[in-house]
């Protein structure tokens, strides 16, 4: 009888994957990120570095630039906080209740995604100006929305709401209602059920929605400039100030403001991501 050679495991080839290998996909990923994200951002810092540290500090510390940065980041933080609270309530209603017109309202949440930002800004200005449908009732009460920082917050809240709702909604849909029923059967109050059962489950998603809403609001331009009034030292946002410096051919000053916005945004998003990771670890430890 002829011996048949049985291939050993040393000579067996590993099964080939249908998808491209790790080396190819990783190389394409790095190339794409460098081309689309890293190289343009690096160009901003290189251009701003031409001013030197003293020049950058002189640009950023000027009253007009400082006021614009404070308004952009402060209003974005306030708008994201408002969206975190009311976006959670909206997502809760959509998930836990059935009512007439639910699908229509659910689709309306996505309007800020599809609506051109300039259209949103014009619509908000028409509503909240002194002779607008809503503004004409607010101004006699001493509440002026259009052409003030309050209008900036309103516009940023409008464009940031879908990020919170669409981030929290799937998590609420997957949340186990049995845990809430078990907490109620053990004598927990509604407030205890919300703070100790529901909130820890959705907190990572809520922080993600907050971060997305904040990031969108900081760089928002189209919907804000129409309702802001664009008054220096009062209602002028940082993206508009960058545009103004570019129109004045002050490219180094524009990139200096842009670089500061990038650094501040990165630091704030890093802090939010750390809080998100901490909340996930905490919720996992509880489970």
C-alpha positions in Angstrom: 0.0 0.0 0.0 1.2 3.5 -0.8 1.4 5.8 2.1 -0.7 9.0 1.7 0.9 12.1 3.1 -1.4 13.9 5.4 -0.7 17.6 5.6 0.2 18.6 9.1 -1.0 21.8 10.7 2.4 23.4 10.0 1.7 23.2 6.3 -1.9 24.3 6.4 -2.7 27.7 5.0 -4.9 29.9 7.1 -8.3 30.5 5.6 -8.5 33.5 3.4 -10.8 36.3 4.5 -13.4 37.6 2.0 -12.5 41.2 3.1 -9.2 42.8 2.4 -6.4 42.2 4.9 -5.6 44.3 7.9 -2.5 45.9 6.3 -4.4 47.1 3.3 -7.4 48.5 5.2 -5.2 50.1 7.8 -3.1 51.8 5.2 -6.1 53.1 3.3 -7.6 54.3 6.6 -4.5 56.2 7.6 -4.1 57.7 4.1 -7.8 58.8 4.0 -7.6 60.4 7.4 -4.4 62.2 6.6 -5.8 63.5 3.3 -9.2 64.6 4.6 -8.5 65.5 8.3 -4.9 65.6 9.5 -3.2 67.5 6.7 -5.8 70.4 6.6 -5.7 70.7 10.4 -1.9 70.6 10.3 -2.0 73.4 7.7 -4.0 75.6 10.1 -1.4 75.2 12.9 1.6 75.7 10.5 0.0 78.9 9.1 -0.7 80.1 12.6 2.8 79.3 13.8 4.1 81.9 11.5 2.9 84.5 14.0 4.9 83.0 16.8 3.6 82.5 20.3 3.5 86.2 21.1 1.7 87.0 17.9 -0.9 84.3 18.5 -1.4 85.5 22.1 -1.8 89.1 20.8 -4.6 88.0 18.4 -6.4 85.8 20.9 -6.2 88.2 23.8 -7.7 91.1 21.8 -11.1 92.1 23.3 -13.0 91.3 20.0 -11.5 87.8 19.6 -11.9 86.9 23.2 -15.5 88.1 23.2 -16.3 86.0 20.1 -14.6 82.9 21.5 -16.5 83.3 24.8 -19.8 83.7 23.0 -19.2 80.7 20.7 -18.1 78.2 23.4 -20.4 79.6 26.1 -23.5 79.6 23.9 -22.6 76.1 22.5 -22.3 74.7 26.1 -25.6 76.2 27.1 -27.4 75.0 24.0 -26.0 71.5 24.4 -27.1 71.4 28.0 -30.6 72.4 27.0 -30.7 69.8 24.3 -29.4 67.1 26.7 -32.4 67.8 29.0 -35.2 68.3 26.5 -33.7 65.9 24.0 -33.9 63.2 26.6 -37.5 64.0 27.3 -38.4 64.0 23.6 -36.6 60.6 23.1 -38.4 59.2 26.1 -41.8 60.2 24.8 -41.1 58.8 21.3 -40.0 55.4 22.8 -42.4 54.9 25.6 -45.7 56.3 24.3 -47.9 55.9 21.3 -50.0 58.9 20.2 -51.6 60.4 17.1 -49.0 62.1 14.8 -46.1 60.3 16.4 -44.4 59.4 13.1 -44.8 62.9 11.8 -43.2 64.5 14.9 -40.5 61.8 14.8 -39.6 62.8 11.2 -39.7 66.5 12.1 -36.8 66.0 14.5 -34.5 65.4 11.6 -35.4 68.7 9.8 -32.3 70.5 11.1 -30.2 67.9 9.3 -31.9 68.4 5.9 -32.7 72.1 6.2 -30.1 74.6 4.9 -28.7 76.5 7.8 -29.3 79.8 6.2 -33.0 79.0 5.9 -33.1 78.0 9.5 -31.5 81.3 10.5 -33.9 83.4 8.4 -36.9 81.5 9.8 -35.8 82.0 13.4 -35.1 85.7 12.8 -38.6 86.1 11.3 -40.2 84.4 14.2 -38.3 86.1 17.1 -37.6 89.6 15.7 -39.4 92.5 17.3 -42.3 92.3 14.8 -42.2 88.5 14.4 -44.9 86.1 15.4 -43.3 85.2 18.7 -41.0 88.1 19.2 -43.8 90.7 19.3 -45.1 89.1 22.5 -41.7 88.7 24.1 -40.3 92.2 23.6 -43.1 93.9 25.7 -41.9 91.6 28.5 -38.4 92.8 28.2 -37.2 89.6 26.4 -35.3 90.4 23.2 -34.2 87.3 21.3 -33.2 88.4 17.8 -29.9 90.2 17.4 -28.7 89.2 20.9 -26.7 86.4 22.5 -30.0 84.8 23.4 -30.7 84.4 19.7 -27.3 82.7 19.2 -28.2 80.2 21.9 -31.6 79.6 20.3 -30.1 78.9 16.9 -27.5 76.6 18.3 -30.2 74.7 20.3 -32.3 74.3 17.1 -29.5 72.7 15.1 -28.2 70.5 17.9 -31.4 68.9 19.2 -31.5 65.9 16.7 -28.0 64.8 17.8 -29.2 64.1 21.3 -32.6 62.6 20.3 -31.1 60.2 17.7 -28.3 59.1 20.0 -30.4 58.4 23.1 -33.5 57.0 21.3 -32.0 53.6 20.3 -30.6 53.1 23.8 -34.0 53.7 25.3 -35.5 51.3 22.9 -33.1 48.5 23.9 -33.4 49.3 27.7 -35.0 46.5 29.6 -38.3 47.5 31.1 -38.1 44.6 33.5 -35.5 46.4 35.5 -37.8 49.3 36.0 -40.6 47.0 37.0 -38.3 45.1 39.4 -37.2 48.4 41.0 -40.8 49.4 41.4 -41.7 46.0 43.0 -38.9 46.5 45.5 -40.4 49.7 46.7 -38.2 52.2 44.7 -39.8 55.6 44.0 -40.1 57.0 40.5 -37.2 59.4 41.2 -35.0 56.5 42.5 -35.9 54.4 39.4 -34.9 57.3 37.1 -31.6 58.2 38.8 -30.4 54.7 39.8 -31.8 52.4 37.0 -32.6 54.4 33.8 -30.0 57.2 33.9 -26.9 55.1 34.4 -28.0 53.0 31.4 -28.4 55.9 29.0 -25.7 58.2 30.5 -23.0 57.2 27.9 -25.4 57.8 25.0 -26.5 61.1 26.6 -22.9 62.3 26.9 -22.3 61.3 23.3 -25.3 63.3 22.2 -24.1 66.3 24.3 -20.7 66.1 22.7 -22.1 66.0 19.1 -24.5 68.8 19.8 -21.8 70.9 21.4 -19.3 70.3 18.5 -22.0 71.2 15.9 -23.0 74.4 17.7 -19.4 75.6 18.2 -18.7 75.6 14.4 -22.2 76.7 13.4 -22.3 79.7 11.0 -25.3 79.8 8.6 -28.2 79.7 11.1 -26.5 81.9 13.7 -25.3 85.0 11.7 -28.9 86.0 10.7 -30.3 86.0 14.2 -27.1 87.1 16.1 -26.9 90.6 14.8 -23.1 90.3 14.5 -22.3 93.2 16.8 -18.6 93.2 17.8 -18.1 92.5 21.5 -21.7 91.6 21.9 -23.2 89.1 19.5 -20.3 88.2 17.1 -19.4 84.6 16.9 -15.9 83.2 16.3 -16.6 81.6 12.9 -17.9 84.9 11.6 -14.8 86.6 12.9 -12.6 84.1 11.0 -14.5 85.0 7.8 -14.0 88.7 8.4 -10.3 88.3 8.9 -10.1 86.3 5.7 -11.9 89.0 3.8 -9.4 91.5 5.2 -6.6 89.2 3.9 -5.4 88.6 7.5 -4.8 84.9 6.9 -2.4 84.5 9.8 -5.0 86.1 12.2 -7.8 83.9 10.9 -5.7 80.7 11.3 -4.7 81.8 14.8 -8.4 82.0 15.8 -9.1 78.8 14.0 -6.2 77.0 15.8 -7.4 78.2 19.2 -10.9 77.0 18.4 -9.5 73.6 17.4 -7.5 73.2 20.6 -10.3 74.3 22.9 -12.8 72.0 21.1 -10.4 69.1 21.3 -9.8 69.6 25.0 -13.5 69.8 25.8 -14.4 66.8 23.7 -11.6 64.9 25.4 -13.0 65.7 28.8 -16.5 64.6 27.6 -15.1 61.3 26.2 -13.3 60.6 29.5 -16.6 61.2 31.4 -18.3 58.9 28.9 -15.8 56.2 29.5 -16.0 56.6 33.3 -19.8 56.4 33.2 -19.6 53.2 31.1 -17.2 51.7 33.5 -19.4 52.6 36.5 -22.5 51.2 34.9 -20.6 48.0 34.0 -19.4 47.7 37.6 -23.0 48.1 38.9 -24.2 45.4 36.5 
